[in-house]
Amino acid sequence: MRGFFPSATVCIALLFAAGFNQLRAAELLLIQNDNLRIRAVQQDERYYLKFDCRQADGTWRTVLGTLAQATSAPWDKNIYAVSEDPHVEWRQGSGELQKAEAFFKQAKVEAGGQALVLSGEVGPHQIEQRLTLKGGNRLYITVTDRLVESSDPVQLGQLMSHFYFLPDDQSFGYAIPLEFAWLPNLHRDEAGICGDHFFRSPAVIAFGKGLYAAIVPDLEPLAQQRAIPHALDLRVYGAQAEVPRLSYGLSTWRIEGHVYTRHDLEHTEPVQDKQLVYGFDLFWGQAEGPGEVTTQLTSHLWQSYGHKYFQDIRPQVMPFEEYGRRYSYVHELQRWATKTMVDAQEAFGIKDDFKRGALFHAWWNDLHVGFGVWHYGDKWRNQELKRIANGIMRLSLAAPRKEGAFPCVYNFDEGRYEG
């Protein structure tokens, strides 16, 4: 029997069919709603994610990825990975510090196409990442690390989820500099990280090219599991890729100086629980400007946490209002609020001799005090408090101005503005 040798046309058709079947399989491994789409892409036996948003014309635009890629030059087509997600650091017993990343080798879609689950193992860690669409431009993510029983106790340095801001799926400085960026705390050097001590307005935000991405930690699991600290991060990553990287997860950190926290590679904490969990919301999409993004996230923070924790202030033992009524406005305010005259009108400031007087600059501003004093003075119908609050506002506005600039310190001893 003569052998069968298919024609070139048949070969091309067979190859196309095989490629089409692979493409179809890849397309099935995604979740989406009207606004967002998450694709799980397999490369070198590992799964990486692409995060897209739908445009007005119905087409999709890439915003984020869990794999940052780069070339040796913008015109070079030889793409290689420079960093991957997620990242874990640990040691067992007194052993050497170990690191691993990109260990998700299994992926599946659940919850009727609304949840994507990635899982993988490395060392004593069995890690699962579950992504669930929540409507609008919001995705909720939980990361669970189940530790395998071992004679050597595990000490954790980090377990972080990283997301690379990749507008139009481009790296190499395409989104640099960002048009807007937010992190609750600054970095002093490359080891800097935003430790959870500074989770005030806890979010990390990147905006550029008409696109945004943001992480908001879930404060519920954070409050329940405190053995390992939590941290946020935002930085430009990769010498070749030059992409903004947004991060959140578990990370040891130390206080450095007055207002900095840093991650020390040698600093690991013993893990008491056999299971570690953290969760967060991931937002991304298109926006006209930063104001649209910050309004969305501020509303989310207040609706999810702010209103609730104003009702239950523990571990604080007395509400702010009652504290002010009994103590701060009765004693401290009367002690520090100092009267002066400017332009023949009564004014007030908080006299701080160590800082030369009343301050009205970005770091320390008496207007913050003044707004609070006015709020409670109006609520309690206390005319004395409203008088002090008006005086603080008057002292700030009376500062001489030159082309928009003004001195930000009022020296009571010398009766003049300076600084």
C-alpha positions, 0 to 999 in steps of 0.5 A: 500500500502506498503511503499517504502524503498530504498536500501542502494545502492539507498540511496548512489546514491541519496546522491551522485546525490544531492552532485553532483548537489550542486558541479555543482552549486558551479562550475558554480559560477566561472570565469576564463581565460587561467591563472587564476580562481576565485571561489566563495564558499558559507559558512554560507550563505556568499560568500568567494573567492579562487584565483587559477593559472593554472600550466604548466600541466593544473592543478590549484594551489591556491594562495589567499583567502578572508577567512583565516582559521586555526587550533588550531595545524597543526595536528588538523582537526577542522578548524575555521575562524580567519578573513574574507574579507572585513572589514568596520568600521563606526559610525553614528552620535556620536554613538559607533564605529561599525565593520563588515566583511564577509557580501557578501551574494549574488553572480552572474557571468556576462559579459559572464563569465568574471565578478563576482559580490558580494554584501551585506548589513551591517548597512547603507552600501550597498556594491558591489564588482565587479571582472573582468578578464583583461587578462594575470595574471590581475584582476580588482576589484571595490568596491562600497559602497552606503550609505542608507539615515539616519538622523544620518550622517555616519562617516567612519573609514575603508572600506578595501579589504583583501586577504590572501596569501595561497599557496596551500591553506595552512595557519599556517605559510606555507608561512612565512617568505616570500621570497620577500615582498614590501610595500611603507612604513614601520609600526612602530607598529600593528596600522601601515598602508601605507597611500596614502601620501606614494604611491610611487611605489604604490603596495603591493607584496608577493612572496613565494613557487614559487607563488606571489600576488600583489595589485596595486591601481587604481589612477584614482578613488583615485584622484577623491574621496579624502574625505576619505584617501586610504591605502595599508597594508601588514602584517602577520595576525592571531595568529593561521593562521599566513598568509600574508595579502595584503590589500587596500581600504579606511582608515583614517590615521595619520602621526606618527613621520617622515615617518610613518602612522597609523590607529587610531580606534577613527579617523573617517571622515564624508562621504559627498558623498552618494557613495564611490568607489575605484578600484585596480588591483590584480595580482597573479600566478607563478614566477621564482623569485621576479625580474620577479614579480617586472618587471611586476608590474613596467611595469604596473605602467609606462604604466598605470600612469607614461607616462601619468602623465609625460605629464600632471604634474598638480598640479605641475606648471612647468616641472622638466626639466624646473625647473632644467634649470631655478632654481635648476641647476643654483642656488641650485646645484652651491651653494651645489656642493662642489669640493674636490680632491681624489687620485689626481682627481677632485671629487664633493659631495653635502655638507650638514654640518648638516649631516657632508658632502656628503652622499652615503648611502641607506637613503640619496645618492648623486648618486641620484642627480648625475644621474639626473645631468648627464641626463640633462647635456647630454641632454642639452650638458652642459659639466659643469653639466657632470663634476659635475656628474662625480665628484659625481660618482668619490667621491662615488667610491673612498671610501675605501672598506673592504670585500664589506663594505665602509664608506658612508660619505665624510667629506669635512672639514677633507678631509676624508671618515667616517661612 
